[in-house]
Amino acid sequence: MRALAFGLAAVLAFLALATTIRTTDVLVGSVDAEQVGTATVSSCTEQGPVGRWGVGTSYGCSADVRWEDGRTERLSFPPGQLEPGERDVAVFRSNRDPGLNDSGRWFLAGRSPRWRWGC
């Protein structure tokens, strides 16, 4: 009986952690944006209500992205970033997955200088 209770608690803890990470970027932190543009969703797959991405329904979507330099391409966004039918959503590209521009630090002009003490 204890093993069953422990197993259930472990599954619930995993789902709570996955949901928190998906919704807040709490463990991975913010990312450095390399490009910005706008995305129009072309297709989505539903994730949830319980699964690898936590508790709740989210969508893993492909979108046509127009970058600010005029180039366009189709990218896949992880669940929780876009939803079906969205158009002209501000997005960024980084060294990780693309995402909404609400979580990126903007270093489009280059990285900030690193100060070295004692030089």
Phi and psi restraints in degrees (range 20) as a CNS / XPLOR table:
assign (resid 1 and name C) (resid 2 and name N)
       (resid 2 and name CA) (resid 2 and name C) 1.0 -63.5 20.0 2
assign (resid 2 and name N) (resid 2 and name CA)
       (resid 2 and name C) (resid 3 and name N) 1.0 -40.2 20.0 2
assign (resid 2 and name C) (resid 3 and name N)
       (resid 3 and name CA) (resid 3 and name C) 1.0 -63.3 20.0 2
assign (resid 3 and name N) (resid 3 and name CA)
       (resid 3 and name C) (resid 4 and name N) 1.0 -39.0 20.0 2
assign (resid 3 and name C) (resid 4 and name N)
       (resid 4 and name CA) (resid 4 and name C) 1.0 -65.5 20.0 2
assign (resid 4 and name N) (resid 4 and name CA)
       (resid 4 and name C) (resid 5 and name N) 1.0 -44.0 20.0 2
assign (resid 4 and name C) (resid 5 and name N)
       (resid 5 and name CA) (resid 5 and name C) 1.0 -64.1 20.0 2
assign (resid 5 and name N) (resid 5 and name CA)
       (resid 5 and name C) (resid 6 and name N) 1.0 -41.6 20.0 2
assign (resid 5 and name C) (resid 6 and name N)
       (resid 6 and name CA) (resid 6 and name C) 1.0 -64.2 20.0 2
assign (resid 6 and name N) (resid 6 and name CA)
       (resid 6 and name C) (resid 7 and name N) 1.0 -43.1 20.0 2
assign (resid 6 and name C) (resid 7 and name N)
       (resid 7 and name CA) (resid 7 and name C) 1.0 -61.2 20.0 2
assign (resid 7 and name N) (resid 7 and name CA)
       (resid 7 and name C) (resid 8 and name N) 1.0 -43.9 20.0 2
assign (resid 7 and name C) (resid 8 and name N)
       (resid 8 and name CA) (resid 8 and name C) 1.0 -63.7 20.0 2
assign (resid 8 and name N) (resid 8 and name CA)
       (resid 8 and name C) (resid 9 and name N) 1.0 -42.3 20.0 2
assign (resid 8 and name C) (resid 9 and name N)
       (resid 9 and name CA) (resid 9 and name C) 1.0 -63.6 20.0 2
assign (resid 9 and name N) (resid 9 and name CA)
       (resid 9 and name C) (resid 10 and name N) 1.0 -38.2 20.0 2
assign (resid 9 and name C) (resid 10 and name N)
       (resid 10 and name CA) (resid 10 and name C) 1.0 -65.9 20.0 2
assign (resid 10 and name N) (resid 10 and name CA)
       (resid 10 and name C) (resid 11 and name N) 1.0 -42.1 20.0 2
assign (resid 10 and name C) (resid 11 and name N)
       (resid 11 and name CA) (resid 11 and name C) 1.0 -64.1 20.0 2
assign (resid 11 and name N) (resid 11 and name CA)
       (resid 11 and name C) (resid 12 and name N) 1.0 -44.3 20.0 2
assign (resid 11 and name C) (resid 12 and name N)
       (resid 12 and name CA) (resid 12 and name C) 1.0 -64.0 20.0 2
assign (resid 12 and name N) (resid 12 and name CA)
       (resid 12 and name C) (resid 13 and name N) 1.0 -38.8 20.0 2
assign (resid 12 and name C) (resid 13 and name N)
       (resid 13 and name CA) (resid 13 and name C) 1.0 -65.2 20.0 2
assign (resid 13 and name N) (resid 13 and name CA)
       (resid 13 and name C) (resid 14 and name N) 1.0 -41.6 20.0 2
assign (resid 13 and name C) (resid 14 and name N)
       (resid 14 and name CA) (resid 14 and name C) 1.0 -60.9 20.0 2
assign (resid 14 and name N) (resid 14 and name CA)
       (resid 14 and name C) (resid 15 and name N) 1.0 -46.4 20.0 2
assign (resid 14 and name C) (resid 15 and name N)
       (resid 15 and name CA) (resid 15 and name C) 1.0 -62.9 20.0 2
assign (resid 15 and name N) (resid 15 and name CA)
       (resid 15 and name C) (resid 16 and name N) 1.0 -40.0 20.0 2
assign (resid 15 and name C) (resid 16 and name N)
       (resid 16 and name CA) (resid 16 and name C) 1.0 -64.9 20.0 2
assign (resid 16 and name N) (resid 16 and name CA)
       (resid 16 and name C) (resid 17 and name N) 1.0 -41.8 20.0 2
assign (resid 16 and name C) (resid 17 and name N)
       (resid 17 and name CA) (resid 17 and name C) 1.0 -65.5 20.0 2
assign (resid 17 and name N) (resid 17 and name CA)
       (resid 17 and name C) (resid 18 and name N) 1.0 -44.8 20.0 2
assign (resid 17 and name C) (resid 18 and name N)
       (resid 18 and name CA) (resid 18 and name C) 1.0 -61.9 20.0 2
assign (resid 18 and name N) (resid 18 and name CA)
       (resid 18 and name C) (resid 19 and name N) 1.0 -40.4 20.0 2
assign (resid 18 and name C) (resid 19 and name N)
       (resid 19 and name CA) (resid 19 and name C) 1.0 -64.7 20.0 2
assign (resid 19 and name N) (resid 19 and name CA)
       (resid 19 and name C) (resid 20 and name N) 1.0 -43.2 20.0 2
assign (resid 19 and name C) (resid 20 and name N)
       (resid 20 and name CA) (resid 20 and name C) 1.0 -63.1 20.0 2
assign (resid 20 and name N) (resid 20 and name CA)
       (resid 20 and name C) (resid 21 and name N) 1.0 -44.4 20.0 2
assign (resid 20 and name C) (resid 21 and name N)
       (resid 21 and name CA) (resid 21 and name C) 1.0 -63.2 20.0 2
assign (resid 21 and name N) (resid 21 and name CA)
       (resid 21 and name C) (resid 22 and name N) 1.0 -44.4 20.0 2
assign (resid 21 and name C) (resid 22 and name N)
       (resid 22 and name CA) (resid 22 and name C) 1.0 -63.8 20.0 2
assign (resid 22 and name N) (resid 22 and name CA)
       (resid 22 and name C) (resid 23 and name N) 1.0 -35.6 20.0 2
assign (resid 22 and name C) (resid 23 and name N)
       (resid 23 and name CA) (resid 23 and name C) 1.0 -93.7 20.0 2
assign (resid 23 and name N) (resid 23 and name CA)
       (resid 23 and name C) (resid 24 and name N) 1.0 -18.6 20.0 2
assign (resid 23 and name C) (resid 24 and name N)
       (resid 24 and name CA) (resid 24 and name C) 1.0 -128.6 20.0 2
assign (resid 24 and name N) (resid 24 and name CA)
       (resid 24 and name C) (resid 25 and name N) 1.0 -8.8 20.0 2
assign (resid 24 and name C) (resid 25 and name N)
       (resid 25 and name CA) (resid 25 and name C) 1.0 54.0 20.0 2
assign (resid 25 and name N) (resid 25 and name CA)
       (resid 25 and name C) (resid 26 and name N) 1.0 33.0 20.0 2
assign (resid 25 and name C) (resid 26 and name N)
       (resid 26 and name CA) (resid 26 and name C) 1.0 -65.5 20.0 2
assign (resid 26 and name N) (resid 26 and name CA)
       (resid 26 and name C) (resid 27 and name N) 1.0 -36.1 20.0 2
assign (resid 26 and name C) (resid 27 and name N)
       (resid 27 and name CA) (resid 27 and name C) 1.0 -93.1 20.0 2
assign (resid 27 and name N) (resid 27 and name CA)
       (resid 27 and name C) (resid 28 and name N) 1.0 -29.7 20.0 2
assign (resid 27 and name C) (resid 28 and name N)
       (resid 28 and name CA) (resid 28 and name C) 1.0 -93.6 20.0 2
assign (resid 28 and name N) (resid 28 and name CA)
       (resid 28 and name C) (resid 29 and name N) 1.0 -15.6 20.0 2
assign (resid 28 and name C) (resid 29 and name N)
       (resid 29 and name CA) (resid 29 and name C) 1.0 72.7 20.0 2
assign (resid 29 and name N) (resid 29 and name CA)
       (resid 29 and name C) (resid 30 and name N) 1.0 -177.9 20.0 2
assign (resid 29 and name C) (resid 30 and name N)
       (resid 30 and name CA) (resid 30 and name C) 1.0 -81.9 20.0 2
assign (resid 30 and name N) (resid 30 and name CA)
       (resid 30 and name C) (resid 31 and name N) 1.0 165.6 20.0 2
assign (resid 30 and name C) (resid 31 and name N)
       (resid 31 and name CA) (resid 31 and name C) 1.0 -117.1 20.0 2
assign (resid 31 and name N) (resid 31 and name CA)
       (resid 31 and name C) (resid 32 and name N) 1.0 163.2 20.0 2
assign (resid 31 and name C) (resid 32 and name N)
       (resid 32 and name CA) (resid 32 and name C) 1.0 -91.7 20.0 2
assign (resid 32 and name N) (resid 32 and name CA)
       (resid 32 and name C) (resid 33 and name N) 1.0 119.6 20.0 2
assign (resid 32 and name C) (resid 33 and name N)
       (resid 33 and name CA) (resid 33 and name C) 1.0 -77.7 20.0 2
assign (resid 33 and name N) (resid 33 and name CA)
       (resid 33 and name C) (resid 34 and name N) 1.0 135.3 20.0 2
assign (resid 33 and name C) (resid 34 and name N)
       (resid 34 and name CA) (resid 34 and name C) 1.0 -103.6 20.0 2
assign (resid 34 and name N) (resid 34 and name CA)
       (resid 34 and name C) (resid 35 and name N) 1.0 -29.2 20.0 2
assign (resid 34 and name C) (resid 35 and name N)
       (resid 35 and name CA) (resid 35 and name C) 1.0 -145.8 20.0 2
assign (resid 35 and name N) (resid 35 and name CA)
       (resid 35 and name C) (resid 36 and name N) 1.0 152.6 20.0 2
assign (resid 35 and name C) (resid 36 and name N)
       (resid 36 and name CA) (resid 36 and name C) 1.0 -126.4 20.0 2
assign (resid 36 and name N) (resid 36 and name CA)
       (resid 36 and name C) (resid 37 and name N) 1.0 153.9 20.0 2
assign (resid 36 and name C) (resid 37 and name N)
       (resid 37 and name CA) (resid 37 and name C) 1.0 -169.6 20.0 2
assign (resid 37 and name N) (resid 37 and name CA)
       (resid 37 and name C) (resid 38 and name N) 1.0 -166.7 20.0 2
assign (resid 37 and name C) (resid 38 and name N)
       (resid 38 and name CA) (resid 38 and name C) 1.0 -124.6 20.0 2
assign (resid 38 and name N) (resid 38 and name CA)
       (resid 38 and name C) (resid 39 and name N) 1.0 144.1 20.0 2
assign (resid 38 and name C) (resid 39 and name N)
       (resid 39 and name CA) (resid 39 and name C) 1.0 -119.0 20.0 2
assign (resid 39 and name N) (resid 39 and name CA)
       (resid 39 and name C) (resid 40 and name N) 1.0 142.0 20.0 2
assign (resid 39 and name C) (resid 40 and name N)
       (resid 40 and name CA) (resid 40 and name C) 1.0 -122.2 20.0 2
assign (resid 40 and name N) (resid 40 and name CA)
       (resid 40 and name C) (resid 41 and name N) 1.0 119.0 20.0 2
assign (resid 40 and name C) (resid 41 and name N)
       (resid 41 and name CA) (resid 41 and name C) 1.0 -65.3 20.0 2
assign (resid 41 and name N) (resid 41 and name CA)
       (resid 41 and name C) (resid 42 and name N) 1.0 133.0 20.0 2
assign (resid 41 and name C) (resid 42 and name N)
       (resid 42 and name CA) (resid 42 and name C) 1.0 -107.3 20.0 2
assign (resid 42 and name N) (resid 42 and name CA)
       (resid 42 and name C) (resid 43 and name N) 1.0 -33.4 20.0 2
assign (resid 42 and name C) (resid 43 and name N)
       (resid 43 and name CA) (resid 43 and name C) 1.0 -160.3 20.0 2
assign (resid 43 and name N) (resid 43 and name CA)
       (resid 43 and name C) (resid 44 and name N) 1.0 155.8 20.0 2
assign (resid 43 and name C) (resid 44 and name N)
       (resid 44 and name CA) (resid 44 and name C) 1.0 -143.1 20.0 2
assign (resid 44 and name N) (resid 44 and name CA)
       (resid 44 and name C) (resid 45 and name N) 1.0 153.4 20.0 2
assign (resid 44 and name C) (resid 45 and name N)
       (resid 45 and name CA) (resid 45 and name C) 1.0 -120.2 20.0 2
assign (resid 45 and name N) (resid 45 and name CA)
       (resid 45 and name C) (resid 46 and name N) 1.0 134.3 20.0 2
assign (resid 45 and name C) (resid 46 and name N)
       (resid 46 and name CA) (resid 46 and name C) 1.0 -78.7 20.0 2
assign (resid 46 and name N) (resid 46 and name CA)
       (resid 46 and name C) (resid 47 and name N) 1.0 135.6 20.0 2
assign (resid 46 and name C) (resid 47 and name N)
       (resid 47 and name CA) (resid 47 and name C) 1.0 -116.8 20.0 2
assign (resid 47 and name N) (resid 47 and name CA)
       (resid 47 and name C) (resid 48 and name N) 1.0 133.5 20.0 2
assign (resid 47 and name C) (resid 48 and name N)
       (resid 48 and name CA) (resid 48 and name C) 1.0 116.2 20.0 2
assign (resid 48 and name N) (resid 48 and name CA)
       (resid 48 and name C) (resid 49 and name N) 1.0 -173.4 20.0 2
assign (resid 48 and name C) (resid 49 and name N)
       (resid 49 and name CA) (resid 49 and name C) 1.0 -75.2 20.0 2
assign (resid 49 and name N) (resid 49 and name CA)
       (resid 49 and name C) (resid 50 and name N) 1.0 -16.5 20.0 2
assign (resid 49 and name C) (resid 50 and name N)
       (resid 50 and name CA) (resid 50 and name C) 1.0 -132.6 20.0 2
assign (resid 50 and name N) (resid 50 and name CA)
       (resid 50 and name C) (resid 51 and name N) 1.0 129.7 20.0 2
assign (resid 50 and name C) (resid 51 and name N)
       (resid 51 and name CA) (resid 51 and name C) 1.0 -177.1 20.0 2
assign (resid 51 and name N) (resid 51 and name CA)
       (resid 51 and name C) (resid 52 and name N) 1.0 -160.0 20.0 2
assign (resid 51 and name C) (resid 52 and name N)
       (resid 52 and name CA) (resid 52 and name C) 1.0 -57.5 20.0 2
assign (resid 52 and name N) (resid 52 and name CA)
       (resid 52 and name C) (resid 53 and name N) 1.0 -30.1 20.0 2
assign (resid 52 and name C) (resid 53 and name N)
       (resid 53 and name CA) (resid 53 and name C) 1.0 -92.8 20.0 2
assign (resid 53 and name N) (resid 53 and name CA)
       (resid 53 and name C) (resid 54 and name N) 1.0 10.1 20.0 2
assign (resid 53 and name C) (resid 54 and name N)
       (resid 54 and name CA) (resid 54 and name C) 1.0 103.7 20.0 2
assign (resid 54 and name N) (resid 54 and name CA)
       (resid 54 and name C) (resid 55 and name N) 1.0 -158.3 20.0 2
assign (resid 54 and name C) (resid 55 and name N)
       (resid 55 and name CA) (resid 55 and name C) 1.0 -99.1 20.0 2
assign (resid 55 and name N) (resid 55 and name CA)
       (resid 55 and name C) (resid 56 and name N) 1.0 135.6 20.0 2
assign (resid 55 and name C) (resid 56 and name N)
       (resid 56 and name CA) (resid 56 and name C) 1.0 112.1 20.0 2
assign (resid 56 and name N) (resid 56 and name CA)
       (resid 56 and name C) (resid 57 and name N) 1.0 158.6 20.0 2
assign (resid 56 and name C) (resid 57 and name N)
       (resid 57 and name CA) (resid 57 and name C) 1.0 -87.2 20.0 2
assign (resid 57 and name N) (resid 57 and name CA)
       (resid 57 and name C) (resid 58 and name N) 1.0 130.9 20.0 2
assign (resid 57 and name C) (resid 58 and name N)
       (resid 58 and name CA) (resid 58 and name C) 1.0 -139.2 20.0 2
assign (resid 58 and name N) (resid 58 and name CA)
       (resid 58 and name C) (resid 59 and name N) 1.0 170.1 20.0 2
assign (resid 58 and name C) (resid 59 and name N)
       (resid 59 and name CA) (resid 59 and name C) 1.0 -127.8 20.0 2
assign (resid 59 and name N) (resid 59 and name CA)
       (resid 59 and name C) (resid 60 and name N) 1.0 132.6 20.0 2
assign (resid 59 and name C) (resid 60 and name N)
       (resid 60 and name CA) (resid 60 and name C) 1.0 -93.5 20.0 2
assign (resid 60 and name N) (resid 60 and name CA)
       (resid 60 and name C) (resid 61 and name N) 1.0 117.3 20.0 2
assign (resid 60 and name C) (resid 61 and name N)
       (resid 61 and name CA) (resid 61 and name C) 1.0 -120.4 20.0 2
assign (resid 61 and name N) (resid 61 and name CA)
       (resid 61 and name C) (resid 62 and name N) 1.0 150.3 20.0 2
assign (resid 61 and name C) (resid 62 and name N)
       (resid 62 and name CA) (resid 62 and name C) 1.0 -102.3 20.0 2
assign (resid 62 and name N) (resid 62 and name CA)
       (resid 62 and name C) (resid 63 and name N) 1.0 142.1 20.0 2
assign (resid 62 and name C) (resid 63 and name N)
       (resid 63 and name CA) (resid 63 and name C) 1.0 -143.7 20.0 2
assign (resid 63 and name N) (resid 63 and name CA)
       (resid 63 and name C) (resid 64 and name N) 1.0 149.2 20.0 2
assign (resid 63 and name C) (resid 64 and name N)
       (resid 64 and name CA) (resid 64 and name C) 1.0 -86.1 20.0 2
assign (resid 64 and name N) (resid 64 and name CA)
       (resid 64 and name C) (resid 65 and name N) 1.0 120.1 20.0 2
assign (resid 64 and name C) (resid 65 and name N)
       (resid 65 and name CA) (resid 65 and name C) 1.0 -109.9 20.0 2
assign (resid 65 and name N) (resid 65 and name CA)
       (resid 65 and name C) (resid 66 and name N) 1.0 130.2 20.0 2
assign (resid 65 and name C) (resid 66 and name N)
       (resid 66 and name CA) (resid 66 and name C) 1.0 -106.8 20.0 2
assign (resid 66 and name N) (resid 66 and name CA)
       (resid 66 and name C) (resid 67 and name N) 1.0 113.5 20.0 2
assign (resid 66 and name C) (resid 67 and name N)
       (resid 67 and name CA) (resid 67 and name C) 1.0 -77.6 20.0 2
assign (resid 67 and name N) (resid 67 and name CA)
       (resid 67 and name C) (resid 68 and name N) 1.0 161.1 20.0 2
assign (resid 67 and name C) (resid 68 and name N)
       (resid 68 and name CA) (resid 68 and name C) 1.0 -65.5 20.0 2
assign (resid 68 and name N) (resid 68 and name CA)
       (resid 68 and name C) (resid 69 and name N) 1.0 -16.2 20.0 2
assign (resid 68 and name C) (resid 69 and name N)
       (resid 69 and name CA) (resid 69 and name C) 1.0 -87.0 20.0 2
assign (resid 69 and name N) (resid 69 and name CA)
       (resid 69 and name C) (resid 70 and name N) 1.0 2.4 20.0 2
assign (resid 69 and name C) (resid 70 and name N)
       (resid 70 and name CA) (resid 70 and name C) 1.0 98.6 20.0 2
assign (resid 70 and name N) (resid 70 and name CA)
       (resid 70 and name C) (resid 71 and name N) 1.0 -16.1 20.0 2
assign (resid 70 and name C) (resid 71 and name N)
       (resid 71 and name CA) (resid 71 and name C) 1.0 -69.7 20.0 2
assign (resid 71 and name N) (resid 71 and name CA)
       (resid 71 and name C) (resid 72 and name N) 1.0 151.8 20.0 2
assign (resid 71 and name C) (resid 72 and name N)
       (resid 72 and name CA) (resid 72 and name C) 1.0 -127.2 20.0 2
assign (resid 72 and name N) (resid 72 and name CA)
       (resid 72 and name C) (resid 73 and name N) 1.0 150.9 20.0 2
assign (resid 72 and name C) (resid 73 and name N)
       (resid 73 and name CA) (resid 73 and name C) 1.0 -160.1 20.0 2
assign (resid 73 and name N) (resid 73 and name CA)
       (resid 73 and name C) (resid 74 and name N) 1.0 160.7 20.0 2
assign (resid 73 and name C) (resid 74 and name N)
       (resid 74 and name CA) (resid 74 and name C) 1.0 -99.2 20.0 2
assign (resid 74 and name N) (resid 74 and name CA)
       (resid 74 and name C) (resid 75 and name N) 1.0 128.2 20.0 2
assign (resid 74 and name C) (resid 75 and name N)
       (resid 75 and name CA) (resid 75 and name C) 1.0 -126.0 20.0 2
assign (resid 75 and name N) (resid 75 and name CA)
       (resid 75 and name C) (resid 76 and name N) 1.0 154.1 20.0 2
assign (resid 75 and name C) (resid 76 and name N)
       (resid 76 and name CA) (resid 76 and name C) 1.0 -99.9 20.0 2
assign (resid 76 and name N) (resid 76 and name CA)
       (resid 76 and name C) (resid 77 and name N) 1.0 130.4 20.0 2
assign (resid 76 and name C) (resid 77 and name N)
       (resid 77 and name CA) (resid 77 and name C) 1.0 -106.9 20.0 2
assign (resid 77 and name N) (resid 77 and name CA)
       (resid 77 and name C) (resid 78 and name N) 1.0 141.2 20.0 2
assign (resid 77 and name C) (resid 78 and name N)
       (resid 78 and name CA) (resid 78 and name C) 1.0 -67.1 20.0 2
assign (resid 78 and name N) (resid 78 and name CA)
       (resid 78 and name C) (resid 79 and name N) 1.0 158.0 20.0 2
assign (resid 78 and name C) (resid 79 and name N)
       (resid 79 and name CA) (resid 79 and name C) 1.0 -53.8 20.0 2
assign (resid 79 and name N) (resid 79 and name CA)
       (resid 79 and name C) (resid 80 and name N) 1.0 141.0 20.0 2
assign (resid 79 and name C) (resid 80 and name N)
       (resid 80 and name CA) (resid 80 and name C) 1.0 96.8 20.0 2
assign (resid 80 and name N) (resid 80 and name CA)
       (resid 80 and name C) (resid 81 and name N) 1.0 -9.3 20.0 2
assign (resid 80 and name C) (resid 81 and name N)
       (resid 81 and name CA) (resid 81 and name C) 1.0 -90.5 20.0 2
assign (resid 81 and name N) (resid 81 and name CA)
       (resid 81 and name C) (resid 82 and name N) 1.0 -46.6 20.0 2
assign (resid 81 and name C) (resid 82 and name N)
       (resid 82 and name CA) (resid 82 and name C) 1.0 -127.1 20.0 2
assign (resid 82 and name N) (resid 82 and name CA)
       (resid 82 and name C) (resid 83 and name N) 1.0 164.3 20.0 2
assign (resid 82 and name C) (resid 83 and name N)
       (resid 83 and name CA) (resid 83 and name C) 1.0 -130.0 20.0 2
assign (resid 83 and name N) (resid 83 and name CA)
       (resid 83 and name C) (resid 84 and name N) 1.0 158.9 20.0 2
assign (resid 83 and name C) (resid 84 and name N)
       (resid 84 and name CA) (resid 84 and name C) 1.0 -55.5 20.0 2
assign (resid 84 and name N) (resid 84 and name CA)
       (resid 84 and name C) (resid 85 and name N) 1.0 139.5 20.0 2
assign (resid 84 and name C) (resid 85 and name N)
       (resid 85 and name CA) (resid 85 and name C) 1.0 83.8 20.0 2
assign (resid 85 and name N) (resid 85 and name CA)
       (resid 85 and name C) (resid 86 and name N) 1.0 -3.7 20.0 2
assign (resid 85 and name C) (resid 86 and name N)
       (resid 86 and name CA) (resid 86 and name C) 1.0 -71.1 20.0 2
assign (resid 86 and name N) (resid 86 and name CA)
       (resid 86 and name C) (resid 87 and name N) 1.0 142.0 20.0 2
assign (resid 86 and name C) (resid 87 and name N)
       (resid 87 and name CA) (resid 87 and name C) 1.0 -132.7 20.0 2
assign (resid 87 and name N) (resid 87 and name CA)
       (resid 87 and name C) (resid 88 and name N) 1.0 144.5 20.0 2
assign (resid 87 and name C) (resid 88 and name N)
       (resid 88 and name CA) (resid 88 and name C) 1.0 52.9 20.0 2
assign (resid 88 and name N) (resid 88 and name CA)
       (resid 88 and name C) (resid 89 and name N) 1.0 47.0 20.0 2
assign (resid 88 and name C) (resid 89 and name N)
       (resid 89 and name CA) (resid 89 and name C) 1.0 -90.1 20.0 2
assign (resid 89 and name N) (resid 89 and name CA)
       (resid 89 and name C) (resid 90 and name N) 1.0 130.7 20.0 2
assign (resid 89 and name C) (resid 90 and name N)
       (resid 90 and name CA) (resid 90 and name C) 1.0 -69.3 20.0 2
assign (resid 90 and name N) (resid 90 and name CA)
       (resid 90 and name C) (resid 91 and name N) 1.0 126.5 20.0 2
assign (resid 90 and name C) (resid 91 and name N)
       (resid 91 and name CA) (resid 91 and name C) 1.0 -134.1 20.0 2
assign (resid 91 and name N) (resid 91 and name CA)
       (resid 91 and name C) (resid 92 and name N) 1.0 169.2 20.0 2
assign (resid 91 and name C) (resid 92 and name N)
       (resid 92 and name CA) (resid 92 and name C) 1.0 -136.0 20.0 2
assign (resid 92 and name N) (resid 92 and name CA)
       (resid 92 and name C) (resid 93 and name N) 1.0 162.0 20.0 2
assign (resid 92 and name C) (resid 93 and name N)
       (resid 93 and name CA) (resid 93 and name C) 1.0 -115.8 20.0 2
assign (resid 93 and name N) (resid 93 and name CA)
       (resid 93 and name C) (resid 94 and name N) 1.0 141.5 20.0 2
assign (resid 93 and name C) (resid 94 and name N)
       (resid 94 and name CA) (resid 94 and name C) 1.0 -138.0 20.0 2
assign (resid 94 and name N) (resid 94 and name CA)
       (resid 94 and name C) (resid 95 and name N) 1.0 -169.6 20.0 2
assign (resid 94 and name C) (resid 95 and name N)
       (resid 95 and name CA) (resid 95 and name C) 1.0 -77.3 20.0 2
assign (resid 95 and name N) (resid 95 and name CA)
       (resid 95 and name C) (resid 96 and name N) 1.0 -5.9 20.0 2
assign (resid 95 and name C) (resid 96 and name N)
       (resid 96 and name CA) (resid 96 and name C) 1.0 -110.1 20.0 2
assign (resid 96 and name N) (resid 96 and name CA)
       (resid 96 and name C) (resid 97 and name N) 1.0 -156.0 20.0 2
assign (resid 96 and name C) (resid 97 and name N)
       (resid 97 and name CA) (resid 97 and name C) 1.0 -64.3 20.0 2
assign (resid 97 and name N) (resid 97 and name CA)
       (resid 97 and name C) (resid 98 and name N) 1.0 150.8 20.0 2
assign (resid 97 and name C) (resid 98 and name N)
       (resid 98 and name CA) (resid 98 and name C) 1.0 -69.3 20.0 2
assign (resid 98 and name N) (resid 98 and name CA)
       (resid 98 and name C) (resid 99 and name N) 1.0 159.2 20.0 2
assign (resid 98 and name C) (resid 99 and name N)
       (resid 99 and name CA) (resid 99 and name C) 1.0 -162.6 20.0 2
assign (resid 99 and name N) (resid 99 and name CA)
       (resid 99 and name C) (resid 100 and name N) 1.0 -179.6 20.0 2
assign (resid 99 and name C) (resid 100 and name N)
       (resid 100 and name CA) (resid 100 and name C) 1.0 -65.3 20.0 2
assign (resid 100 and name N) (resid 100 and name CA)
       (resid 100 and name C) (resid 101 and name N) 1.0 147.7 20.0 2
assign (resid 100 and name C) (resid 101 and name N)
       (resid 101 and name CA) (resid 101 and name C) 1.0 -77.1 20.0 2
assign (resid 101 and name N) (resid 101 and name CA)
       (resid 101 and name C) (resid 102 and name N) 1.0 5.9 20.0 2
assign (resid 101 and name C) (resid 102 and name N)
       (resid 102 and name CA) (resid 102 and name C) 1.0 -78.6 20.0 2
assign (resid 102 and name N) (resid 102 and name CA)
       (resid 102 and name C) (resid 103 and name N) 1.0 -6.2 20.0 2
assign (resid 102 and name C) (resid 103 and name N)
       (resid 103 and name CA) (resid 103 and name C) 1.0 -124.6 20.0 2
assign (resid 103 and name N) (resid 103 and name CA)
       (resid 103 and name C) (resid 104 and name N) 1.0 9.0 20.0 2
assign (resid 103 and name C) (resid 104 and name N)
       (resid 104 and name CA) (resid 104 and name C) 1.0 -101.7 20.0 2
assign (resid 104 and name N) (resid 104 and name CA)
       (resid 104 and name C) (resid 105 and name N) 1.0 143.7 20.0 2
assign (resid 104 and name C) (resid 105 and name N)
       (resid 105 and name CA) (resid 105 and name C) 1.0 -88.6 20.0 2
assign (resid 105 and name N) (resid 105 and name CA)
       (resid 105 and name C) (resid 106 and name N) 1.0 135.4 20.0 2
assign (resid 105 and name C) (resid 106 and name N)
       (resid 106 and name CA) (resid 106 and name C) 1.0 -93.4 20.0 2
assign (resid 106 and name N) (resid 106 and name CA)
       (resid 106 and name C) (resid 107 and name N) 1.0 102.6 20.0 2
assign (resid 106 and name C) (resid 107 and name N)
       (resid 107 and name CA) (resid 107 and name C) 1.0 -117.3 20.0 2
assign (resid 107 and name N) (resid 107 and name CA)
       (resid 107 and name C) (resid 108 and name N) 1.0 43.0 20.0 2
assign (resid 107 and name C) (resid 108 and name N)
       (resid 108 and name CA) (resid 108 and name C) 1.0 -67.6 20.0 2
assign (resid 108 and name N) (resid 108 and name CA)
       (resid 108 and name C) (resid 109 and name N) 1.0 -25.6 20.0 2
assign (resid 108 and name C) (resid 109 and name N)
       (resid 109 and name CA) (resid 109 and name C) 1.0 -87.4 20.0 2
assign (resid 109 and name N) (resid 109 and name CA)
       (resid 109 and name C) (resid 110 and name N) 1.0 2.0 20.0 2
assign (resid 109 and name C) (resid 110 and name N)
       (resid 110 and name CA) (resid 110 and name C) 1.0 117.5 20.0 2
assign (resid 110 and name N) (resid 110 and name CA)
       (resid 110 and name C) (resid 111 and name N) 1.0 162.9 20.0 2
assign (resid 110 and name C) (resid 111 and name N)
       (resid 111 and name CA) (resid 111 and name C) 1.0 -69.5 20.0 2
assign (resid 111 and name N) (resid 111 and name CA)
       (resid 111 and name C) (resid 112 and name N) 1.0 150.5 20.0 2
assign (resid 111 and name C) (resid 112 and name N)
       (resid 112 and name CA) (resid 112 and name C) 1.0 -70.0 20.0 2
assign (resid 112 and name N) (resid 112 and name CA)
       (resid 112 and name C) (resid 113 and name N) 1.0 148.5 20.0 2
assign (resid 112 and name C) (resid 113 and name N)
       (resid 113 and name CA) (resid 113 and name C) 1.0 -66.3 20.0 2
assign (resid 113 and name N) (resid 113 and name CA)
       (resid 113 and name C) (resid 114 and name N) 1.0 145.8 20.0 2
assign (resid 113 and name C) (resid 114 and name N)
       (resid 114 and name CA) (resid 114 and name C) 1.0 -94.7 20.0 2
assign (resid 114 and name N) (resid 114 and name CA)
       (resid 114 and name C) (resid 115 and name N) 1.0 124.1 20.0 2
assign (resid 114 and name C) (resid 115 and name N)
       (resid 115 and name CA) (resid 115 and name C) 1.0 -85.6 20.0 2
assign (resid 115 and name N) (resid 115 and name CA)
       (resid 115 and name C) (resid 116 and name N) 1.0 131.5 20.0 2
assign (resid 115 and name C) (resid 116 and name N)
       (resid 116 and name CA) (resid 116 and name C) 1.0 -113.5 20.0 2
assign (resid 116 and name N) (resid 116 and name CA)
       (resid 116 and name C) (resid 117 and name N) 1.0 123.7 20.0 2
assign (resid 116 and name C) (resid 117 and name N)
       (resid 117 and name CA) (resid 117 and name C) 1.0 -79.1 20.0 2
assign (resid 117 and name N) (resid 117 and name CA)
       (resid 117 and name C) (resid 118 and name N) 1.0 145.2 20.0 2
assign (resid 117 and name C) (resid 118 and name N)
       (resid 118 and name CA) (resid 118 and name C) 1.0 85.3 20.0 2
assign (resid 118 and name N) (resid 118 and name CA)
       (resid 118 and name C) (resid 119 and name N) 1.0 13.2 20.0 2
